[in-house]
Each structure stands twice: as structure tokens, then as C-alpha cells.
Amino acid sequence: MENQDVIERSRWAADRRNLVIFPIGWLLIVIALAEMLLVLVSLAFLDGETLVFLASAMGTFALGLAIIITFTPKRYGMDFRQAVLFVTAAWLVVPLVAAVPLMLSPDGLSFADAYFETVSAITTTGSTVMSGLDEQPETILLWRSIMQWVGGIGIIGMALVIFPFLRLGGMQLFKLESSDRSEKLFYRSGQLAGAIFGVYVLITIGCILAYRFGGMRWFDAINHAFTTVCTGGFSTHDASMGYFDNPVIFWAATFFMAASGVPFLTYVRLARRSQFSSRMETQVFGFLTFLGIVVLSIAIWLVVVDEIPFETALTQSAFNVVSVVTTTGYATQDYLAWGTPVAGMFFLLTFVGGCTGSTAGGIKIFRFQVLVRMVGQMVMRQSFPHAVVVPRYGTRILQDDEVASVCVFVFLYFATWLGVSLLLQLVGVDPVTALSGSITAISNVGPGIGPIIGPAGNFASLPDAAKWILSLAMIIGRLEIMTVFVLLVPAFYR
């Protein structure tokens, strides 16, 4: 009887393990199918990458099939711990497989460079080690863009399903304020996922058309739409969006970057309720207000200090501010040359991020809103000791555990930033590049500050050890920091 119990426990443990590994096999099958699509694209462009993607697709498909066959669970249905383990494993493993075409290409990257590039793509960070993009094969450029676009929808899924239930970092505020439960928009998670994916696709199509009518050729329009809607920032040109030098394209990009920094669930709610004022979430209002203030401030600076015409200053300010705040990472020019105060402002903007439930990274607007409310509460208590001050977020009263979780998250965010920057300095990176590179990786922004990794440079010259550290930092940032710390707690596995 005792042996039977041991066997049952062993089977149970194996089944729980299989539930984590089995879905990764299906992810690899999806990657293989995407690579097969790229085979057709390569044949159309005759860019010499056909065999590269064919071999990658066959190998990826075989590996995915082997995982599915080997780790098929006896029963289905993940619990929360398995979901967290699966998501973390997926963000580590998928870039390994997706990097293969970049290594097999005739002008292939090293393993460290290829993994860095694919992690940057799938986490929608936008940092790159690749140069000479204008001469790169079309298939390679499209592969980078597709990886970012697919990574974007994965990020939205995590924000909606997994992160709020951690009850860490204040994510439960987002769940309570704009979830399908509170609004009863959908009764099945599949309906919610389908609606959000539909919005994601529609915004992408709108962005493609806007870029095309703005003057881009179809190939550039498709690539840039993919990397705009996911707030990723990969471009088909070394000069990024500055290559086009077209205000119409700049404003189209600004609009769609800002739109992608808003929770995609908000669009679903608007479509079903058709009442913008009643559906405007607290964080959305704060996000748009913040963008307007910063854009106007920098535009005025450019007019007064650099004597730039207001229309041009507003265009450049709006594009680059929205790009950094939404963690897209496009650039029209080297905004660090606008002056030291502006450069410092852009460095601070890398911390901010967009709204929860969007594809943007960063600390997120709603956490700053909670912190501002808590500061206001403390000031009121100091000024009026006997007053009863109740902090609110929107129409809700903030609970102590929600406030505490936001404070803990922000502390760990800055601690992780300093820890990663220290590791970068230990492997030979200068302090400015280390501090800038670490925060741009954790916030999933893309370009950093300084002559090496600024908007006019890239990450190719960094040592391989630094690229591995930054790759891990990008994944940690995309997993909202807390997920990784939870995995380090032994009690999580009991």
C-alpha cells in the first residue's frame, strides 16, 4: 500500500511537470509554422534565406512534436503555480528556438547576439545588436517584426490572466477596475481573449494603412505596424523612423504608439458600452494627461532654447516622448542632443511606462498614481493630524495591502535596476551605459542614454557577458519583476 502511494505521488508530480512543459511544445509548433510562412516570403523576395528558414522550421517542428509526445499529461488544467512556471519557462525557451534563423543566416549572429536580439524582440524591448538594417534580407527583418508582434499579444495575456492573481505590485487594482469579472462583458476567458486579439489585429491593420498612405512602401508599413502596435520599436532602417523624414508618418506613429499604451481591454469595453466618459479608466486618463504635459513642456523648450518652429518642435517632442513613455523605442533623431535637461528628462521617462493591460513596459502609470495618492495622504496627515483622509483610486478606496504591494514592487524595481547595473559594471561596462542599459532593459524601452547605446547607437559593442545579463533583465522586466522573486521563494513550490 505504501509503495502504491509512492507511485501515485510520483505520477502526480510527473503530471504537474508535464502540464508546464507540454504547452511549450505547442508554442514551438506555432513558431515552426511562422518560420514556414517566412519560407514563402523568402521565395517571393529571393533574398537567399529560404533554406535557413526551412531548416529552422523543420527542426523546431520536430522538437515541438517530441515535447508534445513525451510530456503529454494525463489530465489538463493548470493551477496558478504551474501557470507562472510555464510563463517563465516560455519566455526563456522560446527565444532560444527563435534565434536559430538569425544564427544560420549567411551573415549570421553569434549565439549571444542572436539570443539577445530574439529576447529583445519577444519582450518587445527593441534593443538591437544588428546594424546595416537597410541591407539586411527582407525575411530576417520581417522575422524580427513578427516576433515582436506575437510577443505583444502574449504580454497582454499575462497582464490580464496571471499577474493580477499574484497580488503583488498592485496588479489587482487593474483587475478590479477593468476586468471582465467586474464588467461582466464576457463569461468565458476564451471570449475575452478572442475580443482582445480582434482589437489587436484591427489596430494593426489600421496602423498598416496609415503608414502606407503616409508614404511608406508596403513592406515597411507592415513591419513598422507590427512593431508599433506591440510597442516594440524594431525598424527596417538604421535611422529608425528618422529614415522617412515625414511628419505625416511621425504623427501616425505617435497616435498608434499612444493607442497601444492604453489597455486593449478598454477598447473592448468602449465598443460594447459606447460611452467613452463612463469607460475612461483612472490610469488611462492619467496616462494621456501625463503625455500631454511632457510633450508640451519639451516642445516649448525646443522653441525657446533651440529656436525651432513650434510645429516642428511639437512633432519631434510628441513622437519621441510617446515612443519612450510607451517603451516603443523608435527615434526620429538623437534627442539627447536637445540639451542636458532634456536628456535627463528622457532618462527619467524610461521608468514610467504605459498602462497595465497594454503592451508597454515600465513601472506603469497606475503605480505612480497610487504613490502620488499616498504622498498626498501623508502630507494631509502631517498638516491636519486629526483629519480622516481616505486615499482613493478612481472610485475605490485603496486597501492597505494594495498600497503595500505597490511600494514593495517599486522598491524591488529600483533594487533590480541597481543590481543589474552593478553586474554590468563588473563585466566591464562603463557606469553611464550600465545604469542606462539596465533600466532600458528592465523597462523594455529599447534605446538607452549615452554614445554607445543611445538612440544613435546599438548594443553590438557590449561584451557577451553584458548581453546575457541584459537578456535576463529584459525577461525579468517583462515578467513584472515580482514573478521572478516569487519563483525564488521555496514555499511557492509546496
C-alpha positions in Angstrom: 0.0 0.0 0.0 2.9 2.3 0.9 4.6 1.6 -2.4 1.3 2.3 -4.2 1.1 5.7 -2.5 4.7 6.5 -3.6 3.9 5.5 -7.2 0.8 7.7 -7.2 2.7 10.7 -5.8 5.4 10.2 -8.4 2.8 10.1 -11.2 1.1 13.2 -9.7 4.4 15.1 -9.6 5.2 14.0 -13.2 1.8 15.1 -14.4 2.3 18.5 -12.8 5.7 18.8 -14.5 4.2 17.7 -17.8 1.5 20.4 -17.6 4.3 23.0 -17.5 6.4 21.5 -20.3 3.6 20.3 -22.7 2.3 23.7 -23.8 5.9 24.8 -24.7 5.8 22.1 -27.4 2.7 23.7 -28.9 4.5 27.1 -28.8 7.3 25.6 -30.8 4.9 24.2 -33.3 3.5 27.7 -33.8 7.0 29.1 -34.2 7.7 26.4 -36.8 4.5 27.4 -38.8 5.6 31.0 -38.7 9.0 30.0 -40.0 7.4 28.1 -42.8 5.5 31.3 -43.7 8.8 33.0 -43.9 10.0 30.4 -46.4 7.3 31.6 -48.8 8.3 35.2 -48.1 11.9 34.4 -48.9 10.9 32.7 -52.1 9.0 35.8 -53.1 11.8 38.2 -52.3 14.6 35.8 -53.5 16.7 37.0 -50.6 18.7 33.8 -50.0 17.1 32.9 -46.7 14.8 30.1 -47.9 16.9 27.2 -46.7 17.7 28.9 -43.5 14.0 29.2 -42.5 13.1 25.8 -44.0 15.8 24.1 -41.8 14.7 26.1 -38.8 11.1 25.3 -39.3 11.8 21.5 -39.7 14.0 21.4 -36.6 11.6 23.5 -34.5 8.6 21.4 -35.5 10.4 18.1 -34.7 11.4 19.4 -31.3 7.9 20.7 -30.5 6.4 17.4 -31.6 8.9 15.4 -29.5 7.9 17.5 -26.4 4.2 17.1 -27.0 4.6 13.3 -27.4 6.9 12.9 -24.4 5.2 15.2 -21.9 1.5 14.7 -22.7 -0.2 15.0 -19.3 -2.8 12.5 -18.1 -5.1 15.4 -17.1 -5.4 19.0 -18.1 -5.9 22.3 -16.3 -3.1 24.3 -14.8 -3.2 25.8 -11.3 -1.7 29.2 -10.6 1.8 27.9 -9.8 2.0 25.9 -13.0 0.9 28.9 -15.0 3.6 31.0 -13.5 6.3 28.3 -14.1 5.0 27.9 -17.7 5.1 31.6 -18.5 8.6 32.0 -17.1 9.9 28.9 -18.9 8.3 30.1 -22.2 10.0 33.5 -22.1 13.3 31.7 -21.5 12.9 28.9 -24.1 11.1 30.5 -27.0 13.9 33.0 -27.7 16.4 30.1 -27.9 14.4 28.5 -30.7 13.5 31.8 -32.4 17.2 32.7 -32.5 18.1 29.9 -34.8 17.4 31.6 -38.2 19.5 34.6 -37.0 22.4 32.3 -36.4 22.0 30.2 -39.6 21.7 33.3 -41.9 24.7 33.8 -44.2 25.6 36.9 -42.2 24.5 35.2 -39.0 24.9 36.4 -35.5 26.7 34.8 -32.7 24.7 32.8 -30.1 24.9 35.6 -27.6 23.9 38.2 -30.1 21.1 36.1 -31.6 19.6 35.3 -28.2 19.8 39.0 -27.2 18.0 40.0 -30.4 15.2 37.5 -30.0 14.7 38.2 -26.3 14.6 41.9 -27.2 12.0 41.1 -29.9 9.7 38.8 -27.9 9.7 41.0 -24.8 9.1 44.0 -27.2 12.1 45.8 -25.8 13.5 46.9 -29.1 17.2 47.0 -28.2 19.3 45.6 -31.1 22.8 44.4 -31.9 22.1 44.5 -35.6 23.4 47.2 -37.9 23.2 47.7 -41.7 19.4 47.0 -41.5 18.9 48.7 -44.9 20.9 45.9 -46.5 19.5 43.0 -44.4 17.4 40.3 -46.1 13.7 41.2 -46.1 12.9 37.8 -44.4 15.2 38.5 -41.5 13.7 41.9 -40.9 10.1 40.5 -41.1 11.0 37.7 -38.7 12.2 40.3 -36.1 8.9 42.2 -36.6 6.7 39.1 -36.3 8.5 38.0 -33.1 7.7 41.4 -31.6 4.1 41.4 -32.7 3.5 37.9 -31.3 5.3 38.8 -28.1 2.9 41.8 -27.7 -0.2 39.7 -27.6 1.5 37.3 -25.1 2.2 40.3 -22.8 -1.5 41.4 -22.8 -2.5 37.8 -21.9 -0.1 37.8 -18.9 -1.3 41.2 -17.7 -5.0 40.0 -17.8 -4.7 36.5 -16.5 -1.6 35.8 -14.4 -0.2 39.0 -12.9 -3.3 40.2 -11.0 -3.5 37.0 -9.1 0.0 37.4 -7.7 -1.5 40.2 -5.6 1.9 41.7 -5.8 2.8 45.1 -7.3 -0.8 46.3 -7.1 -1.9 44.5 -10.2 -5.1 43.5 -8.5 -6.1 47.2 -8.9 -6.2 46.8 -12.6 -8.1 43.5 -12.3 -10.7 45.1 -10.1 -11.1 48.3 -12.1 -11.2 46.9 -15.6 -11.7 43.2 -15.6 -14.2 41.1 -17.4 -15.4 40.0 -13.9 -16.3 43.5 -12.7 -17.9 44.5 -16.0 -19.4 41.0 -16.9 -18.5 41.6 -20.5 -17.6 38.0 -21.1 -18.4 34.8 -19.2 -15.6 32.8 -20.7 -11.9 33.6 -20.9 -11.9 32.4 -24.5 -14.4 35.1 -25.4 -12.3 37.8 -23.7 -9.0 36.6 -25.4 -10.8 36.5 -28.8 -12.1 40.0 -28.4 -8.8 41.4 -27.3 -7.0 39.6 -30.1 -9.5 41.0 -32.6 -8.8 44.6 -31.3 -5.1 43.9 -31.6 -5.4 42.8 -35.2 -7.8 45.7 -36.1 -5.4 48.3 -34.7 -2.5 46.6 -36.5 -4.4 46.8 -39.8 -5.3 50.5 -39.2 -1.6 51.2 -38.5 -0.5 49.4 -41.7 -2.9 51.5 -43.8 -1.9 54.8 -42.0 1.8 54.1 -42.7 1.1 53.1 -46.3 -1.0 56.2 -47.1 1.6 58.3 -45.2 4.2 57.3 -47.8 5.8 54.0 -46.7 6.1 51.1 -49.1 4.0 48.1 -48.2 6.9 46.1 -46.7 8.0 49.0 -44.4 4.4 49.7 -43.5 3.7 46.1 -42.4 7.0 45.8 -40.5 6.6 49.1 -38.6 2.9 48.5 -37.9 3.8 45.1 -36.3 6.5 46.8 -34.1 4.3 49.9 -33.3 1.2 48.2 -32.0 3.3 45.9 -29.8 5.3 48.9 -28.6 8.5 47.1 -29.7 10.3 49.6 -31.9 12.3 47.4 -34.3 12.7 49.1 -37.7 13.8 48.1 -41.1 16.3 51.0 -41.3 19.3 52.0 -39.2 17.9 55.5 -38.9 14.7 54.1 -37.4 11.7 56.3 -38.1 14.0 59.2 -38.9 14.7 57.5 -42.3 11.3 58.6 -43.6 11.5 62.3 -42.5 7.8 62.7 -43.0 5.6 64.5 -40.4 2.5 62.5 -41.5 4.3 59.2 -40.7 5.6 60.7 -37.4 2.1 61.7 -36.3 0.6 58.4 -37.4 3.2 56.5 -35.3 2.6 58.8 -32.4 -1.1 58.1 -32.5 -0.7 54.4 -32.7 2.0 54.2 -30.1 -0.2 56.1 -27.6 -3.2 54.0 -28.6 -1.1 50.9 -27.8 -0.1 52.2 -24.5 -3.8 52.1 -23.4 -5.2 48.8 -22.1 -6.6 46.8 -25.0 -9.5 45.8 -22.8 -10.5 49.4 -22.7 -11.3 49.3 -26.4 -13.4 46.2 -25.9 -15.3 48.0 -23.2 -15.8 51.1 -25.3 -17.1 49.0 -28.2 -19.7 47.3 -26.1 -20.8 50.3 -24.0 -20.2 53.2 -26.4 -19.8 55.6 -23.5 -16.3 57.0 -23.5 -16.6 59.1 -20.4 -18.0 56.3 -18.3 -15.5 53.8 -19.6 -12.4 56.0 -19.1 -10.3 54.3 -16.6 -8.3 56.2 -14.0 -4.9 55.1 -15.4 -5.9 55.9 -19.0 -6.8 59.5 -18.0 -3.6 59.8 -16.1 -1.5 58.3 -18.9 -2.9 60.7 -21.5 -2.6 63.7 -19.2 1.0 62.9 -18.4 1.9 62.6 -22.1 0.3 65.9 -22.9 2.1 67.8 -20.2 5.6 66.3 -21.0 5.2 66.7 -24.8 4.2 70.3 -24.5 7.0 71.1 -22.0 9.7 69.7 -24.2 8.2 71.4 -27.3 8.3 74.7 -25.5 11.9 74.1 -24.5 12.9 73.4 -28.2 11.1 76.6 -29.3 12.8 78.8 -26.7 16.3 77.3 -26.5 16.9 75.9 -30.0 14.5 78.4 -31.8 12.8 75.5 -33.6 9.4 76.4 -35.2 6.6 75.3 -32.9 5.0 72.9 -35.3 8.3 71.1 -35.9 9.1 71.1 -32.1 5.7 69.7 -31.3 6.1 66.9 -33.8 9.5 65.9 -32.6 8.6 66.2 -29.0 5.4 64.2 -29.3 6.9 61.4 -31.3 10.0 60.9 -29.1 8.2 61.3 -25.8 5.4 58.9 -26.7 8.0 56.5 -28.0 9.9 56.4 -24.8 7.0 56.5 -22.4 5.2 53.7 -24.2 8.6 51.8 -24.3 8.4 51.6 -28.1 11.9 52.9 -28.6 11.6 54.5 -32.1 13.6 57.6 -32.7 13.5 60.3 -35.4 16.8 61.8 -34.3 19.2 61.8 -31.4 17.1 63.6 -28.8 20.0 63.5 -26.4 21.4 66.4 -28.4 18.5 68.7 -27.4 20.3 69.7 -24.2 21.2 68.2 -20.8 17.9 68.9 -19.1 16.0 67.2 -22.0 18.4 64.2 -21.9 17.8 63.9 -18.2 14.1 64.1 -18.7 14.2 61.2 -21.3 16.2 59.1 -18.9 13.5 59.6 -16.2 10.8 58.8 -18.8 12.3 55.3 -19.3 10.9 54.4 -15.8 7.3 55.5 -16.4 5.8 53.1 -19.0 2.2 52.9 -20.2 -1.0 51.4 -18.8 -1.4 47.9 -17.4 -3.1 45.7 -19.9 -1.2 47.3 -22.8 2.0 46.1 -24.4 4.0 48.8 -22.8 6.6 48.1 -20.2 8.0 50.3 -17.3 6.7 50.7 -13.8 3.2 51.6 -15.2 1.2 54.7 -14.7 -1.2 53.3 -12.2 1.5 52.6 -9.7 2.7 56.2 -9.8 -0.9 57.3 -9.3 -1.1 55.1 -6.1 2.2 56.6 -4.9 1.1 60.1 -5.5 -2.1 59.5 -3.6 -0.2 58.1 -0.7 2.2 61.1 -0.6 -0.9 63.3 -0.6 -2.4 61.4 2.3 0.8 61.7 4.3 1.1 65.4 3.7 -2.6 65.9 4.8 -2.0 63.8 7.9 1.0 66.0 8.8 -0.9 69.2 8.2 -4.1 68.0 9.8 -3.3 65.3 12.4 -6.9 64.7 13.4 -8.4 64.6 9.9 -9.6 61.3 8.4 -8.0 61.0 5.0 -9.1 58.1 2.8 -7.0 57.5 -0.3 -8.9 56.5 -3.4 -8.0 55.1 -6.7 -10.8 56.2 -9.0 -14.0 55.4 -7.2 -12.3 52.7 -5.0 -10.8 53.1 -1.5 -7.3 51.9 -1.5 -6.7 48.9 0.8 -3.5 48.7 2.9 -2.3 45.5 1.1 -2.7 47.2 -2.3 -0.7 50.2 -1.2 2.0 48.0 0.4 2.2 45.8 -2.7 2.9 48.9 -4.9 5.5 50.1 -2.5 7.2 46.7 -2.5 7.1 46.5 -6.3 8.7 49.9 -6.8 11.4 49.2 -4.2 12.3 45.9 -5.9 12.2 47.6 -9.3 14.8 50.1 -8.3 16.8 47.4 -6.4 16.8 45.2 -9.6 17.9 48.2 -11.7 20.8 48.9 -9.4 21.7 45.2 -9.1 21.8 44.7 -12.9 23.8 47.9 -13.4 26.3 46.7 -10.9 26.7 43.4 -12.7 27.2 45.2 -16.0 29.9 47.3 -14.5 31.6 44.1 -13.1 31.9 42.8 -16.7 33.5 46.0 -18.0 30.6 48.3 -19.0 31.1 52.0 -18.1 28.8 53.4 -15.4 26.6 55.6 -17.6 26.0 52.8 -20.1 25.4 50.3 -17.3 22.9 52.5 -15.5 21.1 53.4 -18.7 21.3 49.9 -20.2 19.9 48.2 -17.1 16.8 50.4 -16.8 16.1 50.3 -20.6 16.2 46.5 -20.4 14.1 46.2 -17.2 11.6 48.8 -18.6 11.7 47.2 -22.0 12.3 50.6 -23.7 15.0 49.9 -26.2 17.5 52.7 -26.7 19.4 53.9 -23.7 21.4 57.0 -22.8 25.0 57.8 -23.9 27.1 57.5 -27.1 27.1 53.7 -27.1 23.5 52.5 -26.6 21.7 55.9 -27.1 19.2 56.4 -29.9 22.1 56.9 -32.4 23.9 53.6 -31.4 23.2 50.0 -30.5 24.3 47.2 -28.2 26.6 45.3 -30.5 29.8 46.6 -28.9 29.0 45.4 -25.4 30.7 42.3 -24.2 28.8 39.0 -24.5 28.5 38.7 -20.7 26.7 42.1 -20.7 24.3 40.9 -23.4 23.4 37.8 -21.4 22.8 39.9 -18.3 20.6 42.3 -20.3 18.7 39.5 -21.9 17.8 38.2 -18.4 16.9 41.7 -17.3 14.6 42.1 -20.2 12.8 38.9 -19.3 12.6 39.9 -15.6 11.2 43.3 -16.6 8.6 41.8 -18.9 7.6 39.3 -16.1 6.9 42.4 -13.9 9.8 41.6 -11.5 7.6 40.0 -8.9 7.1 36.8 -10.8 10.8 36.1 -10.7 11.0 36.8 -7.0 8.1 34.6 -6.3 9.9 31.7 -8.0 12.8 32.2 -5.6 10.6 31.5 -2.6 10.7 27.8 -1.6 7.1 28.0 -0.2 5.9 28.7 -3.8 6.6 25.1 -4.8 4.8 23.4 -1.8 
